[in-house]
Amino acid sequence: MEEANVEQLKHRVSELESINDQLLAELRYLDELLKEIGFEEGLITLKFAAIELLEQDHEEEG
């Protein structure tokens, strides 16, 4: 592999690691906010609540 390609790949990996860090920080912050407003387990509880609402909607339509 050419050295230029290796450097490009290293740069891209660095960019992706930075994006990953930002996304993880946002998810952690959102999880904490959800816990503060009453979702006991944060994102997990929100996910289950959303699924339950969707299932209720499908039952009402059917």
Secondary structure in CASP SS format (residue, H / E / C, confidence):
PFRMAT SS
TARGET T0000
AUTHOR 0000-0000-0000
METHOD secondary structure of the structure
MODEL  1
M C 1.00
E C 1.00
E H 1.00
A H 1.00
N H 1.00
V H 1.00
E H 1.00
Q H 1.00
L H 1.00
K H 1.00
H H 1.00
R H 1.00
V H 1.00
S H 1.00
E H 1.00
L H 1.00
E H 1.00
S H 1.00
I H 1.00
N H 1.00
D H 1.00
Q H 1.00
L H 1.00
L H 1.00
A H 1.00
E H 1.00
L H 1.00
R H 1.00
Y H 1.00
L H 1.00
D H 1.00
E H 1.00
L H 1.00
L H 1.00
K H 1.00
E H 1.00
I C 1.00
G C 1.00
F C 1.00
E C 1.00
E C 1.00
G C 1.00
L H 1.00
I H 1.00
T H 1.00
L H 1.00
K H 1.00
F H 1.00
A H 1.00
A H 1.00
I H 1.00
E H 1.00
L H 1.00
L H 1.00
E H 1.00
Q H 1.00
D H 1.00
H H 1.00
E H 1.00
E H 1.00
E H 1.00
G C 1.00
END
